[in-house]
Amino acid sequence: MGLDLGAFVMPWPQKGEGFRMKKLLFAALAIGAVAAVQAQPVTFFDLGTITSSATPYSVADRSVGVDLAGTSIVWLRFDFPNVTSASGFYFDIDVFSTNTAIPDTEIGLYSNTGALISSDDDDGHGFMSALSFGNTTSRTMPSDPNGAIGGLAANGRDGNIGPGRYWLAVGLWNTTFGASNWDVSSTSTGAANTALVNFRTDAPVPEPASIAALALGAGALLRRRRRS
């Protein structure tokens, strides 16, 4: 993707303005280069922040139904404000069926810079998918409502994630997950179906330490202004 320099209409620099104009042009070129490389999904479901709702593992902390068909890819965006670890918090994602026609799904988790973190085909029940991060203590995947079986226990097998914004791509087999730039494509010819994507975690809402720090800073600034 090239950058159309004709889109930047600038007056001819007057004496003493050359350096400033060069900086403006360099900034415009840099912005164009970033836009060319990073192409976040345009259409997605924004799930907001996902934390524990203090429910049993069998009850998902967040669930969303998705419509799948052929080569379509559904994107789910969410924020996770905690850190998972082998002996600490867990964060699991699994896909369930919504009817007796069990879908053959694939999922891939991406960072907010478009880097692939992990993907899965058949770790869920039947031919559905699942990812597991953090705590390595085995957690039994809940039963699928339509009888699919065989899902792996969640045990942190996909490593750890930290605080940040994430993107989950959901598609039908055969879906290919590229390593960068949210590059996901599918050659599936699967019939239209629906699925339920579940998010499970024991990570609570973190303490608002950063908010408290900002409040202290604002108070100090106000006191200085009153003294002046």
C-alpha angles and dihedrals in degrees: 000000000000129000117243104223088188087074091068107075110185131168116248106270116256123218110302094015099087097094093047092050092050089053091051092050092048090051091050091050091049092051090050092050092052091048090051093052102038117055111170116198111276097206118048146131112253108215096180120213119348118208135144118295091196093248129134116278088252090065112069119230089220131008130181130183117226132194113224130187136158113316096348119129122205117206124207118191122198143157124234113192100189143068123246123211141173092261098025137052124351131211118193133179124194137168124226131188123250096201140015092275095086110210122227100228139180127196135192129189119215133187122236089263092058097256118144111242100178141329136198141194114182111004090111128073115301108344094332127115140249140176127196128196134180127359113061096207106116115256118192114233110239119248118275110245092230099048103263111150142184103069116157120246113257109249109153092268093150096059127238140314131201136206113309150089117296138190124211118200116204123191144143124266123305099045124150120210114204121212096242148014095038087285104176127153137165137206093190121143092187120144120253112280141152132237138185117233112205129198120199128183142149092208111119129212103287122243110271093240093143091052090051090051091051090050091052091050092050091049092052091049091050091051091051091051092051091052094050 
